[in-house]
Amino acid sequence: MRLSWKLFCNMVIVAALALSLGGYALIYSQFKMSLNREVEALLEEGDLLRYALVSESGTTASAGELTLAARQLAEATANQSLSFALTTAEGATLMTSPSFGAPATALASSLGSEERGWVLDERPGGTRMLAAATPVPTTGGDVFLETQRDVNELFHQRDEQFRLFASIEAAAVAVVGLTAGLLSLWITRPLRRLSTASRAMAQGNLEERVPVQGNDELSTLSQDFNDMADQVEAHVNALTAAAQRQEDFIGAFAHEIKTPLTSIIGYAELLLSRPDTSEEARESARYIFREGRRLEALSRKLMDLLVLESQNFERRPVAMDAFLGQVGGALEPALTASAVSLTVRAEHATVTLDPDLVEAACLNLIDNARKACEAAGPAAAPARGHRITVTGRCDGAAYVIAVTDSGAGIPEEDIDRITEAFYMVDKSRSRAQGGAGLGLAICQRIARLHGGSLSFTSLPGKGTTARLRLPLAPDTTAPVSKEARHGHR
């Protein structure tokens, strides 16, 4: 739930509870005060009637004399609507006034000598009667003078007040809800601005800032965000400038090195072509030629890295079984010379890719596998020799090209760094084999350009498996496995 909704709901709930509890307590306390006033008035009325009866019959009258006096009093006050009755402690009725209803059940029997009391009696039909009893002494024991009063109107007033309060509370809650909604939106406005600015920065707009208003905690948070954004922008700009300088340097270096390399390689070829050149000079010329070629390859790969970073390539659907078979055939001479066998097993599937780039990546992975086999020395099974296996298979929504060799393997601490530019596990061996530490970096760039990934698993002394994962085309057909063998058998 959003913070604004939480604030809105909490304020409305707290206001509704406060109004409900406060209104209920106020109405109920007022009702109790009114009911207590009615009780006091009824008890006072009973005391007055008791005084009148005692004055009329005397303090030593019998129950019969008291009853006669009560009847005379009822006749004398008939026009005053006095409602009273005489009952015994056992609940027997001695007399009732014309307007008196039924006596309250067990009221008199629940009182002791010289003890008065009252009860709220609910009669059939929902009528509520307030009944009070006052003891009157006679020669035969106490007789109770019971008075009654209808309090239905009091309860009606209470219920009407509750209904009125419910209407007022509904209107008040609506007003509170409107106010709470506006207040929650106003309170959370700085947070919404921070969220908008954060999303803009995540999308690359590092110049986004939030306005700072006031001096509360949210204003402090906004200022802290702006300070953080300034630092992030400064660091990103510094990194971007450094990367641009590095890219410019590599581009200039790769471009400028071509001219002297052309001359070096040309003169080395000229020396090698002369039959009268001494063997020492020819050996020197071979060395110059070989190192020149290596520098030329380094220059080309540096340019490849820049091109892969800055250009968009055209892609088209390619059948992977035929594609991988063609890639394996391209390395047959090099594999034969290294006494390494190559087996290609590929499921039929269609992948949208740039054939030249992916072929370069596959050739690079296979060539690395060949070099790893050479570095491992003689195979554990000399009759079979070293082997490289290239498999292509569908894995969910991706096509995985796996290149597995039986070579020297890669130490665990080097696995995470082998795709870094210029990083070489065994620098002396890599240079002797013409490597520059850029091949796997280029392979990883190619995988990312196609929305895929490049990963490695290896056991030192056992071999390495490189997996190039590429997204499948939507119309890929069911896989059909094909196998081809290349190289030395």
Secondary structure, 3 states (H helix, E strand, C coil): CCHHHHHHHHHHHHHHHHHHHHHHHHHHHHHHHHHHHHHHHHHHHHHHHHHHHHHHHCCCCCHHHHHHHHHHHHHHCHHHCCCEEEECCCCCEEEECCCCCCCCCCCHHHCCCCCCEEEEEECCCCCEEEEEEEEEEECCEEEEEEEEEECHHHHHHHHHHHHHHHHHHHHHHHHHHHHHHHHHHHHHHHHHHHHHHHHHHHCCCCCCCCCCCCCCHHHHHHHHHHHHHHHHHHHHHHHHHHHHHHHHHHHHHHHHCHHHHHHHHHHHHHHHHCCCCCHHHHHHHHHHHHHHHHHHHHHHHHHHHHHHHHCCCCCEEEEHHHHHHHHHHHCHHHHHHCCEEEEEEEECCEEEECHHHHHHHHHHHHHHHHHHHHHHCCCCCCCCCEEEEEEEEEECCEEEEEEEECCCCCCHHHHHHCCCCCCCCCHHHHHHCCCCCCHHHHHHHHHHHCCCEEEEEEECCCEEEEEEEEECCCCCCCCCEEEEEEECC
